[in-house]
Amino acid sequence: MPASATDSVVSVHSGESPLVLAMPHAGTDLPADIAARLNDTGRALSDTDWHIDRLYDGLVPEASVVAARFHRYVIDANRDPSGTSLYPGQNTTSLVPLTDFDGAPLWSTPPTEADTAERLAQFHGPYHAALSAELDRVQRRHGFAILYDCHSIRSEIPFLFDGRLPDFNIGTNDGATCAPALAALTERHCHAASRYTTVTNGRFRGGWTTRHYGRPKDGLHAIQMELAQATYMHEAAPWDYAPDRATDLRAVLAPMLREIATLDLSASHA
């Protein structure tokens, strides 16, 4: 695989470290036929992980980056392809979302089962094929791989959770998806940044990506970071990046990710 590759579905930058950054929700591409079926609420793309690529850019040059280019309303690359809910009994959005994070309908012409099957083949499948290939390449090189799944969300969404979300939301599916050393390192850096609030395995315990790839006994370690968007941007349209806030946040993320990239987890699954 070349150092950098881009197609209409996914972009890949291949790095030299064990660390792979995944970005399933930063994309804003909408095929014209799908855009035409969204209503005004859907076309606003409010649930984008805005500016995540810019926020993480250059923090760890030696890390790999796999980013979906398509929007999550096309199909959500962080949902189980079977359609099984990540959080049974709680409000959430589906594989092909029918509502936004506030519970408002997205479609003037809702997607059918056939549409979902087609989008699985055209978007969801290729994204995860690229991510799997990069993790395999990294693991062959180092004996293990670390997947850091990059996310962000508005800090207050009553439809999804009560109150205000902590700034750093670390997800390891209750410790199942990575070695304790990776979780502890991440928590240590987040808690040391006293201006921010942190929780592990709270409302967000890790999405399908983290749960699917996180197999520490097989040398694959996965952790999700869900950032409250107020930490680096303005949480209202036009969703502007806030450079001063982002600079402060990057000063926390950079040393954390650099230390993660130097972790030796080659024996953690033995």
Secondary structure, 3 states (H helix, E strand, C coil): CCCEEECCCEEEECCCCCEEEEECCCCCECCHHHHCCECHHHHCCCCCCCCHHHHHCCCCCCCEEEEECECCCCCCCCCCCCCCCCCCCCCCCCCCCCECCCCCECECCCCCHHHHHHHHHHHHHHHHHHHHHHHHHHHHHHCCEEEEEEEEECCCCCCCCCCCCCCEEEECCCCCCCCHHHHHHHHHHHHHCCCCCEEECCCCCCCHHHHHHCEHHHCEEEEEEEEEHHHCECCCCCCCECHHHHHHHHHHHHHHHHHHHCCCCCCCCC
